[in-house]
Amino acid sequence: MQRRKWDPRTKTTVVRQGLKGRPVADVCTEHQIIQAQYYQWRGAVHEEDARVIL
């Protein structure tokens, strides 16, 4: 199986769906990713937001 490449905008869109209250399991199923991947992306989004604020 070939790995997919996700651009930063798409990753942010996926993470925001979960942050807006949608169940993470549903978001992951829709985008065919595992929850560990979602939480890794979420951490990266939070780090990027912190850099922008500072």
C-alpha positions in Angstrom: 0.0 0.0 0.0 1.4 3.4 -1.0 1.6 6.1 1.7 -0.5 9.2 1.2 1.0 12.6 1.5 -1.1 15.2 3.4 -0.5 18.9 2.9 -0.5 21.2 6.0 -3.8 22.8 5.0 -5.6 19.5 4.9 -4.1 18.4 8.2 -5.3 21.6 9.8 -8.8 21.1 8.4 -9.0 17.6 9.7 -7.8 18.6 13.2 -10.2 21.6 13.3 -13.2 19.2 12.7 -12.3 17.4 15.9 -11.6 20.6 17.8 -15.1 21.9 16.9 -16.7 19.0 18.8 -17.0 16.3 16.2 -16.1 12.9 17.6 -12.4 12.1 16.7 -13.4 8.5 15.8 -15.8 9.9 13.1 -13.2 12.3 11.8 -10.6 9.6 11.5 -13.0 7.2 9.8 -14.0 9.8 7.2 -10.4 10.6 6.4 -9.1 7.0 6.7 -6.5 7.8 9.4 -5.9 6.3 12.8 -6.5 8.2 15.9 -2.8 8.3 16.8 -2.2 10.2 13.5 -4.9 12.6 14.3 -3.4 13.4 17.8 0.0 13.8 16.3 -1.3 16.3 13.8 -3.2 18.1 16.6 0.0 18.5 18.6 1.7 19.9 15.5 -1.2 22.4 15.0 -1.0 23.5 18.6 2.8 24.0 18.4 2.4 26.1 15.2 -0.3 28.2 16.9 2.0 28.8 19.8 4.7 30.0 17.5 2.4 32.4 15.7 1.2 33.9 19.0 4.8 34.4 20.3 
